[in-house]
Amino acid sequence: MAFFKSIAQKLSKGLAKTRETVFGGLVSMLTGRKLDEQLIDEIEARLIRADVGVTATRRLIEGIRADYKAGTLEKGEDVLAYLKRELKAMWPPEDRELKLAEAGPTVILVTGVNGAGKTTSISKLCKKLTDDGKSVLLGACDTFRAGAVRQLEIWGDRLGVDVIKGQQGGDPAAVAFDACAAGIARNADVIILDTAGRLQTQAGLMDQLSKIRRVAEKQIPGAPHEVLLVLDATAGQNALRQAEGFAEAAGVTGIFLAKLDGTARGGMAVAVRDQTDIPVKFVGLGETPDDVEPFDPETFVEAMFAANA
């Protein structure tokens, strides 16, 4: 029970900006008020401002308006309960755990655009896995930026995780090959492959991702077992466009929602869920490797509406 309370507290703190700017204002606006058409319009504006997304907002508002006309929603508190219930229902029970290989190393391919927080998210994933008793190996497949490799090495040193790297400007797939070979030789539990930041519209770089996937699969059957897309929560609707593009081009299996603590746009998790079938698996709530939590819809929604951070 204490563990789940801790997660709820961290999520509540991480969602403080989203709550204070939008959802907290929504709670204050609705509390003690009688529902009418003007208030429904105000609710719609608040949800759009939180980057919940036009489609999801329209569906929520249509439901509120229909229940209002039917007489089943009469006051603001009824709407709050309705919103919580409907938002939670958007995430049906599904497997949000990392998929692990049945035999041999598990390969996790991590991708995303430049500046999304990919390397920091990888450090958090490493910390979680090592805390769970897994041995981890990192593959620095972003061979275009020396700074990216060095950043990965710094995190590797801090966390006691080895990094396999290649020559700057070399073939990223060759690094993936070496990392997989090293993982097999060292009997590693998990191999995490970092990749160069790219836009979902860059066909050449997307082809490069496909090559990395093929190389990994040749070395280790079933690899990559996970393709995690790191999304910057502060990007709002741009992050949604990225999710749609990467889902089609890279076979994304899960989302790591980063920088959730630094944005008032936490509602974009709802938009991503509404527009894609990709599960959010982790949320980043700060700068340290410990600032990561598995995504739980019920806890997430409650944290958005929580009275206190």
N, C-alpha and C positions, 0 to 999 in steps of 0.2 A: 504493500500500500504506500509506503514511504517513497519507493522508487517512482511510482506513477505520479505522486504528489510533486516530486522534484521535477519531473518532465513538464507537468502542467505549469509550475512556477517559472521554469526557464522559457517555455513558449510564451507565457503571459508577458514576461519581461521583454522577450524578443519582438513581440508584436505590439509593443507599447506605442510606437509611432502610428501604426495602422489604426490601433484602437483609439488613441487620443485624437487623431485627425479626422477619422471617419466614423468608425463603429461606436466609439464612446459618445460622439456627438449624436449618433443615431439613437443610442439608448436614452440620452438626455432629452432628445427631441420627442421621443415617443412616450416616455414615462408620464403618466397622468393625463394624457390627451385622448380625446375622442377621435376615432378614425373618420376621415372624410376625404374627398377627392384631392383637395389641396395637399393634405398630408401625404397621400399616396405619391403625388408628384415629387414631393420633397424627398421621400424615401428613395425613389428612382434616381434622383440626382446624386444622392449620397452613395448609392451602390456603384454608379458609373464612376464617380470620383475615386472609389477604392479599387478601380480596375477589375471589378468583378466580371466585366465584359458585357457587351451590348446584348448578346443572345441570352446569356444566363439572367441578366437583369430583367430583360423583357419577360422571360418566363416566370420569374419570381413575382414581378409586378402584376402580370396577368392573373396569377393565382391569388394574390392579395385582393385585387379588384373583384374577382369573381366571388370570393368568400365574403367580401364586404357587402356586395350586392345581395348575397344570399343570407346575410345577417349572422354569419358564423364568426366574423371578425368585427369587433365593435370598438375596441380601444387599442391604444398603442402597445400595451403589454401583450395583448393577443398577437400582434404583429411580430414582436420580438420572439415569442415562442414559435410562431410560424416560420420565421426566417431561420432560426436555429435548426428546427426540424428538417426543413427543406434543404438547407446547405449540407447538413450531415448526410442526408439521403443521396446526395450527389456522388458520394463515394461508397459504392456497394462493397461488401466484403470481398477482398481480393488479396493476393499474395504480394505483400510489400517487402518481404524479406529478400536479401541478396540471394541470387541463385548460385549455389556452390556446386562444383563438379563432384560427381560421384566417386571418381578416381583421378588421381593426379592433381596438378595445380589448377586452381580456378583463375581464369583470366578475366579481368575487368578493364574494359576500354573506356577511357574518360575523354569526353569531347565538349566543345562549346566555343563560343566566340571569344575574341580577345577581350580581356578585362572582366570576364564573367566571374572570376574568382576560382578558376580551375585548380591551380596549384594549391591554394589554401584548402580547398575542398578535398583534394587528394590527401593532404596531411591529416585532415579530420577523419577521413575514411581509414587511413593507416592506423591512427590512434585507436579507433574503435575496434579494428580487426586485431591489433596486437593486444589490446586489453582483453579481447575474447580468447586469447591464447593462440592466435594464428601467426605463422611466420609469413612475412610479406617481403616481396621484392618489387622494386620500382623500375620501369623502363622509360627512359627519357626520350620519347619519340618526337619531341619538338626540337628538331635539329637545326632550325632556322634562327633561333634566338639563343645566343650563349647565355643571356640572362635567365632564360627559362630553365635551362639545365642547371645552372648554378643555384637558382632558387629551390629546385627540387632536391639538389644535393644538401643544401642547408637544412631543409626539413628532414631529409633522410638521416643526417647526422644527429639531429635533435631527438629523433624517434628511434634511433638504432636500426634503421632500415637501409639496406644496400641499394645503390642506384646503378643500373646498367645504362651506359651512354655510348654514343658513337662520335664520329667527327662532325664538327659544325658544318652544316650545309650538306651532310650526307643523306643517304636514303633512310627515311624514318622506318620503313618496313624492315630494313636490315637490323635496326635497333630492336624492333619488336621480335625478330627472329632470335637475336642474341639473348634478349631478356627471357623469352620462353625456354630456350635451350638451358640457360643458367638456372631458371626456376625448376626445370626437370632434374638437372644435375644436383641441385642443392636440396631437392625434396621440399620446395617451398609450398606453403598452403595456398597462397594467393599471389598473383602477379598483376600489378596495376600498371597499365600502359597510358602514360600521358601523351597527348597529341597537341599539335600546333593549333592555336586559336584560328578559327576560320568562320566565314559567313556561310550560311546555309545555301547561298546563291553561287558560291564559288565552285563550279563543277570540277575543276582540276584538283582542288584540295579534297573534295568529297570523294573523288576517284582514289586519291591517296589513302583515305580512310578505308575504302573497300580493299585496297591492297594489303593494308595492315591486318585487316580482318582475315583475309585469305591466308596470309603467312602464319598468323596465330593458329588458325584451324588446321593447317598442315602439320604443325608441331604438336598440337594438343587437341584431340577430338572434342568437338563441341564448343571450342573457343571461338570468339569471346563469349563467355557465359553470361556476362552482363555488358551492356553498352549504356553508360550513365551520361546523361546530358546535364551539364552544369548551367543553370539559368540564374542570372542576376535578377533578384526580385525587384530591385530598384528600377529595372528597365520597363516595368509595366507591360503594356500591350506589345512592345517590341519583343519581349521574351516569349510571348505567345506565338508570334510569327516564327521565331527561332525554333520553338518546339515543333511546330507544324512542318517546317522545312527539314530539320534534322530527322524527324520521325520517318519521313519518306526516303531520305538519302542515306541514313546511317544505321537504320534498324535499331533505334533507341528502345531500350527495355525499361528504363527508369530515369527519374529526374532527381537531381540534387538541387534543391532550391536554396541558393546562397544569398547572403547579405540581407536576410529577412529582418534582422534587427535594425537595419539602417533605412528602412523605407516606410512610407505611409501607404504603399501599394500592395500590402499583403494579400488583398483580395484577388490578385492575379492568379493565385493558386487555384481559385475557383474557376477562372476563365480557362486555364490550362486543362483542368479536369473536364470542363464542359466541351471543349473543342477537340481534345485528343483522348485517346484511350491509354495514354502513358501514365502509369502510376507515379506519384511523387513518393520517393522512398526515404529521402533524408532532407532535413532542413538545417541550414547553417545559421547560427544565432550569435556570432561574434567572431573574433580574430584568432582565438587560440584553438589548438587541436581538440580541446575538450568541448568546444562550442558547437556540438552537433547533436541532433536528436532524430530518431526514427519518426517518420511522419505518421501521425494518428489523427484521422479526420475529426473524431469527436472532441479530442483534446484541443485540436487546432481551432475549431469553431468556437468552443467555449472560451478559449483564450482571446479570441477577437472581441468577444462581448463582455469579458471579465470586468468587474467593477474596479479591481485594483491590479497594479502591475506586480 
